[in-house]
Amino acid sequence: MKPAPFRYHAPKTIAEAVETLAEVAPEDGRVLAGGQSLVPIMAFRLARPAHLVDINGVEALSRLAVEDGKLCIGACVRHAAFHKPVVEGPLGRLLATVVQHIAHYPIRTRGTFCGSVAHADPASEWCLVVAAREYFRGIMTTALREDELLTEVRLPLPPADTRCGFYEFNRRAGDFALAMALATYRIRDGAMIEPVVAVGSVEAAPRRVAQAEEALAGRPPGRAAFEAAAEAVAAAVDPLDDAIIGAEYRRDLSCTITRRALERAAA
């Protein structure tokens, strides 16, 4: 099937893109960056935007730089940019690990980091690495208004001694994640400090699990602490229940992936 008819717009500046989007948003105008999520649903006519605002010609949106202690990722930066660490330290290594789990290589050469964050699929790996509690509202639902353009994501650079672990479970390489977990912490005097535990593709939106972080704080890294945190995640989540896997299976899975993410952080 082919997409329904639409009008194509190709702005060259951020200002022009925002102005065009504001004009066409009431007619279901959509932003086109990588198009790896939008174009397929248009082809099946599950989405029928009357206008497409193609931002690929906006050079300023390809920015990937460190500024004021943050990694700034422009709206047109592709997944493939992260195949190698783009910044020294734990963040660069983490992003280079996470990107290997995103779909397949051809998808990664076109899809964009910000596009994933704007689309907000619960199974999006990039959504899990973004600290945005007020932004994600549910399945493919965010605080972004229809006439707003997500121009950049800024990720704070963690301290150099931060330990990071990521674990994703799916049935085949390249498939959507059934569950994934991200864990970070630092060690001071043999104990974990500043722990972060987050899960994705478990609930309607990715989130940190405070109960798991409390189970880690002040304890030495190891099996006992990691299992306590994993059990805290399983008790805290409200898992999705769908045609692929049931809620209780996903709950059990959330426990396993959390423990494995923590083990990878400790490795």
C-alpha positions, 0 to 999 in steps of 0.5 A: 500500500502507498501513503495517502496524499500529503504536501511536502515541506523542506525548511532550511533553518530551525526558525523556518521549520518551527514556523511551518510546523506551527502552520500545518500542525492543525492539519495533522502535519508531522515532522520527518527526520529518519522516518523509520517509524513514521514512513511504515505506518504511513505506508499502511495508512495507519497515519495520514498526515496532510503535511510532512515537514522534512527537517533533514535539510536543517544543518543546525539540527545535525549538531553533536557536541559537548557544551556546558558539561552535557552531550548535545544531540541534534534532531538529525543525528542518526543512531549510527553516530554512536557506533563508536563512543562520541565522547570520552568516559562512561556516557560514550561507552554506554551509548555505544553499547546501547545502540547495538541493540537498536533494530538492524544496521540499515535502520540505524543509518537513517533513524535518529536519536531525537526521533526515538525520543519524540516517538516514545515507543516503550521499547525504545532504547534511547528513551531509557537513557534520557532522564525526562520524568515529566516528558514521557506520559505513556505509550507513544505519548509525551509532553511535546505539543503537535506544533513543537519541534524537538531540536535537541536532547542534552545528556549530562556527562556523568563523573568518570568513575561512574559504572554503567550496565545495560541489558535487553531481552528480545527473542531475536536480534533486532526485534523490539525489546520485551524488557530492558534495564539500565543501571549506574552507580559510583563506589565510595569506601567500598559502597555504592553511591548515587545508584540509578536503576531504570527499566524500559519496555516493561511499563507504558513508559520508561522510568527510574525505580526508586525502591531499587535504588534504595536497595543499592545505596550504601551497600557493597556491589555484589549478588546480595545487593543486586538481587535485592534491587531486582526484587524491588523492581519486580515488586514496583512495576505495573507491567504491560499485558499484551498479545506478545507476553503477559504481565506476570512474565514481564514482571519476572523478566524485569527482575532478571534484566535488572540483576544482569544490568547491575552485574554488567555495571560491576564487570 
